[in-house]
Amino acid sequence: MTTSTQPEQRRILATAIPGPLSLERQAQRKAELANGLGTTMPVFVDRAGGGILVDVDGNHIIDLASGIAVTSVGAAHPAVTRRIAEQAARFTHTCFLVTEYDGFVDVAAALNRLTPGDHAKKTALFSTGAEAVENAIKIARTATGRPAVVVLGHAYHGRTNLTMAMTAKNVPYKQGFGPLAPEVYRVPSPYPYRWPSGPERAAEEAFAALKDIVTIQVGATNVAAIVVEPIQGEGGFIVPPPGYLKAVQELATEHGIVFVADEIQTGLGRTGAMFACEHEGVVPDLVTTAKALAGGMPLAAVTGRAEIMDAVAAGGLGGTYAGNPVACAAALGALEAIESEGLVARAREIEERVLPRLAELVVAGSVVGEVRGRGAMLALELVEPGTTQPAPAIAKAVVERCHEQGVLTLQCGTYGNVIRLLPPLVIPFDLLDEAIDVLVDAIRGVR
Ligand SMILES: Cc1ncc(COP(=O)(O)O)c(C=O)c1O
């Protein structure tokens, strides 16, 4: 998995983090870049690969982020970089809407094969996740002739106008950016840890609320699509209770509503199944993918039932860069690595290795209220000890402590109190264990 082109797979603290060279660049960044661009860990990266990011000061940082669930195969997998180089040397762009190339069709065929269900499927490629979600809605609206879109509380679907409306959290994603797209309706997320009448009631009561909103308040004949993340990502790695997704999918089918699984963060092996829907035996009508699809290159897709995908007339879908040939080449390399290196199974091994260690932190009076997740998509929800009150400041302190120690972790959650772990699936296990040691120490040291 690791080749000589990849950095040494070892945590090295060469300087304080951030080091002097990163700090110098931060000053320049501040002068040159718009304030609206945030940053999680203020280091500039020089090289990356496997489970390591090397910053400009020579620090080797253990990567528990994968560029937000993108570099599942690592940031410089040879199967990806070789194909990128070969393709770039042949041509970088034609625009698939102008003249065609094999890579686009090959990626579509791979997604048609890999996504859940053995029905006839078709795919359209785009560049970003938000674009894929927008296009899934365009397709669903055309196929049904209906306007409404139903989404969940705690959802995250992107930053474009429609996907911003579909996203739940206001600050920082929506504040001041309105008016937002209309015809988006929100139903409660079945968030087991925070469900008012207890986790065991979440599936049934959340489904009843969804059914009421879909069939009575909006009217099922107005609903084009119900869009769900099979594990909610930015909202806090919320795993829906068993049976919920299946019930929603069946309701959608009963009423001719397109069931869209947004697998942009969960898809392509991350959760220990090729698609997270598979854990629940759910076959979506449409699936959106991006992130891990192309090993770090911008590529996204909508894949689904052929008759739904074909509803939009020629010319209605596309984009200048949609399915760029270099990104498609990268995707073929990433998919080859995921399949040939058994990375879906490896995500399950990561869960088996990490989850029990995190679970030990959930004791009476702990800042860790819950640990959850699937595969290599794991999270800790931090709370004020002895309560379920979200503790974002504690989460921030833990994340910062990890960063100082050369371990990149991310915060998420509607309340900002969730620490999420998204290691590359290729991360060496000794590195993973060491990163978890650092995280556990940071949590134990925080209070
Ligand atoms: C579930 C989900 N949908 C959509 C998006 C938007 O993807 P992008 O940032 O590529 O537009 C994301 C990004 O985090 C996501 O997690």
PDBQT file of the ligand as one rigid body, heavy atoms in Angstrom, charges set to zero:
ROOT
HETATM    1  C1  LIG A 501     -23.606  14.291   2.805  1.00  0.00    +0.000 C 
HETATM    2  C2  LIG A 501     -23.012  15.417   2.017  1.00  0.00    +0.000 A 
HETATM    3  N1  LIG A 501     -23.664  15.900   0.952  1.00  0.00    +0.000 NA
HETATM    4  C3  LIG A 501     -23.169  16.891   0.207  1.00  0.00    +0.000 A 
HETATM    5  C4  LIG A 501     -21.944  17.471   0.510  1.00  0.00    +0.000 A 
HETATM    6  C5  LIG A 501     -21.414  18.588  -0.329  1.00  0.00    +0.000 C 
HETATM    7  O1  LIG A 501     -20.289  18.177  -1.054  1.00  0.00    +0.000 OA
HETATM    8  P1  LIG A 501     -19.284  19.241  -1.678  1.00  0.00    +0.000 P 
HETATM    9  O2  LIG A 501     -18.596  19.909  -0.537  1.00  0.00    +0.000 OA
HETATM   10  O3  LIG A 501     -18.359  18.429  -2.541  1.00  0.00    +0.000 OA
HETATM   11  O4  LIG A 501     -20.123  20.190  -2.482  1.00  0.00    +0.000 OA
HETATM   12  C6  LIG A 501     -21.226  17.000   1.606  1.00  0.00    +0.000 A 
HETATM   13  C7  LIG A 501     -19.942  17.615   1.991  1.00  0.00    +0.000 C 
HETATM   14  O5  LIG A 501     -19.452  17.517   3.092  1.00  0.00    +0.000 OA
HETATM   15  C8  LIG A 501     -21.772  15.955   2.384  1.00  0.00    +0.000 A 
HETATM   16  O6  LIG A 501     -21.120  15.465   3.458  1.00  0.00    +0.000 OA
ENDROOT
TORSDOF 0
